[in-house]
């Protein structure tokens, strides 16, 4: 069943929308942490987002822009500021539709159903891995954190992908070396250390100090 993520800071409105959509069988999540919308988004992995414009911390345009860095999921803006200028801004920021407040729940449901029909095929989702706000884009091999994009080499990407796919578990050095150099010839073990050290410096420069931890005698881990 389709998952719908509601980013709305008025509890009454959020509850009404949630109840309406759940009656139609959708799985619905309302934002709980308005400063961690991207974290919630990647964890819930919705098929569509309903986004208010005026929100705590950052407005809906900001979060739309951040989501667009990692996904093409449909975003429908909801706002009482439904003048032409705001609608144009919403569309230019990457929004797909605009519903004015007060929300007509039947119109909202119809718009969502139409958008889901047009979109899925599932072809437009961009696969990502996320941990503590760091988002690894599996399509273009970049890492996004706090709005900053970290360009990764092939080895950087393979190391991060392997560790993030196994977050909370130690990945042995042998496993990482096999991921990086899938060849029969000998590769010095120190070469992996050099690659991890270089990657750590990139992550630290982006604000992700100690993102990769060393487990002496065992390997590496992202906790």
C-alpha positions in Angstrom: 0.0 0.0 0.0 1.1 3.5 -0.7 2.8 5.6 2.0 2.0 9.2 2.5 4.2 11.6 4.6 2.4 14.7 5.9 4.6 17.7 6.9 2.0 19.9 8.7 2.5 21.7 12.0 -1.2 22.3 12.8 -2.1 19.1 14.7 -5.9 19.4 13.9 -5.3 19.7 10.2 -2.7 17.0 10.2 -5.0 14.7 12.1 -7.9 15.3 9.7 -5.8 14.6 6.7 -4.3 11.5 8.2 -7.7 10.1 9.2 -9.2 10.8 5.8 -6.3 9.1 3.9 -6.2 6.1 6.3 -9.9 5.5 5.5 -8.8 4.9 1.9 -6.2 2.4 3.0 -3.1 4.5 2.8 -0.2 4.3 5.3 0.2 7.8 6.7 2.9 9.4 8.9 2.8 12.9 10.2 6.0 14.8 11.0 7.1 14.6 14.6 10.4 16.4 14.3 10.3 19.5 12.2 14.0 20.0 12.3 14.6 16.4 11.0 12.3 16.2 8.0 14.9 14.6 5.7 15.7 12.0 8.3 12.0 11.1 8.7 11.5 11.2 5.0 14.3 8.7 4.3 13.2 6.4 7.1 9.6 6.3 6.1 10.3 6.2 2.3 7.0 7.7 1.2 5.4 7.5 -2.2 4.0 11.1 -1.9 4.6 14.1 0.4 2.0 16.7 1.6 4.0 19.8 2.5 2.8 22.9 4.4 4.6 26.1 3.5 4.9 27.8 6.9 6.7 25.4 9.3 8.9 25.6 12.4 12.7 25.9 11.8 12.6 25.9 8.0 9.7 26.5 5.6 8.2 24.0 3.2 10.2 25.4 0.3 13.4 24.6 2.0 12.4 21.0 2.7 11.1 20.6 -0.8 14.5 21.7 -2.1 16.3 19.3 0.2 14.0 16.4 -0.8 14.6 17.2 -4.5 18.4 16.6 -3.9 17.7 12.9 -3.2 14.3 12.0 -4.7 11.7 12.8 -7.3 8.8 11.7 -5.1 5.7 13.8 -5.8 5.3 16.8 -3.4 2.0 18.5 -2.9 2.1 21.9 -1.2 -0.7 22.8 1.2 -1.1 26.4 2.4 -3.5 29.2 3.2 -1.1 31.5 1.1 -2.7 30.3 -2.1 -2.1 33.4 -4.2 -0.6 33.0 -7.6 2.9 34.1 -6.5 3.1 31.3 -3.8 1.8 28.7 -6.2 4.5 29.7 -8.8 7.2 29.6 -6.1 6.0 26.2 -5.0 6.1 24.8 -8.5 9.5 26.3 -9.2 10.9 24.8 -6.0 10.0 21.3 -7.2 6.4 21.0 -6.1 4.0 18.9 -8.2 0.6 20.4 -7.0 -0.9 22.9 -4.6 -3.9 22.6 -2.4 -5.3 25.7 -0.7 -6.4 25.9 2.9 -9.0 25.3 4.3 -8.4 21.8 2.8 -11.3 20.1 1.1 -10.5 16.5 2.1 -12.4 15.0 -0.8 -10.5 17.2 -3.3 -7.2 16.4 -1.5 -7.9 12.6 -1.8 -8.8 12.9 -5.5 -5.6 14.8 -6.3 -3.5 12.3 -4.4 -5.1 9.3 -6.1 -4.6 10.9 -9.5 -0.9 11.7 -8.8 -0.3 8.2 -7.5 -1.8 6.7 -10.7 0.4 8.9 -12.9 3.6 8.3 -11.0 3.8 4.6 -10.0 5.3 2.5 -12.1 7.7 3.5 -9.2 10.2 4.6 -11.9 10.9 8.0 -10.4 12.1 7.1 -6.9 15.9 7.5 -6.4 17.3 4.9 -4.0 19.2 6.2 -1.0 20.8 5.1 2.2 20.5 7.3 5.3 22.1 7.5 8.7 22.0 10.3 11.2 21.0 12.8 8.5 23.7 11.7 6.0 22.0 10.6 2.7 24.0 8.4 0.3 22.5 8.7 -3.2 22.9 5.3 -4.9 22.3 6.7 -8.4 24.9 9.5 -8.6 27.3 8.3 -5.9 27.1 11.5 -3.8 26.6 12.1 -0.1 24.3 14.9 1.1 24.5 16.2 4.7 23.1 19.5 6.1 22.4 20.7 2.6 26.0 20.1 1.4 26.9 17.6 -1.3 30.1 15.5 -0.9 31.6 14.3 -4.1 32.8 10.7 -3.7 35.3 8.6 -5.6 34.4 5.1 -6.7 36.2 3.7 -3.6 34.7 6.3 -1.3 31.2 5.3 -2.5 31.8 1.5 -2.2 33.2 1.9 1.4 30.2 4.0 2.5 27.6 1.9 0.7 28.9 -1.3 2.4 29.1 0.3 5.8 25.7 2.0 5.6 24.1 -1.2 4.4 25.5 -2.9 7.5 25.1 0.0 9.9 25.3 -1.1 13.5 27.4 -4.1 12.5 31.2 -4.4 12.1 32.4 -4.9 8.5 35.7 -6.7 8.3 38.6 -5.3 6.4 38.6 -8.4 4.2 35.0 -7.7 3.2 35.8 -4.1 2.3 38.8 -5.1 0.3 36.8 -7.6 -1.7 34.2 -4.8 -2.4 36.9 -2.4 -3.5 39.2 -4.7 -5.4 37.3 -7.7 -6.8 40.4 -9.1 -8.4 42.7 -12.1 -7.8 45.9 -10.2 -7.6 47.4 -9.1 -4.2 46.5 -5.7 -2.8 48.4 -4.3 0.2 46.2 -4.2 3.3 47.5 -0.6 3.9 45.8 0.5 0.7 42.4 0.1 2.5 43.6 2.2 5.4 44.7 5.0 3.0 41.3 4.9 1.3 39.4 5.0 4.6 41.6 7.8 6.0 41.0 9.9 2.8 37.2 9.3 3.1 37.2 10.3 6.7 38.8 13.6 5.9 36.0 14.4 3.4 33.3 13.4 5.9 34.9 15.5 8.6 35.1 18.5 6.3 31.3 18.1 5.7 30.6 18.0 9.5 30.6 14.2 9.9 33.5 13.6 12.3 33.7 10.1 13.6 31.0 8.9 11.2 33.2 5.8 10.5 34.6 4.1 13.6 37.5 1.6 13.7 37.0 -1.6 15.7 40.6 -2.7 16.3 41.3 -6.2 15.0 37.8 -6.5 13.6 37.2 -3.8 10.9 35.0 -0.7 10.6 31.5 0.3 11.7 28.9 3.0 11.3 26.9 3.1 14.5 
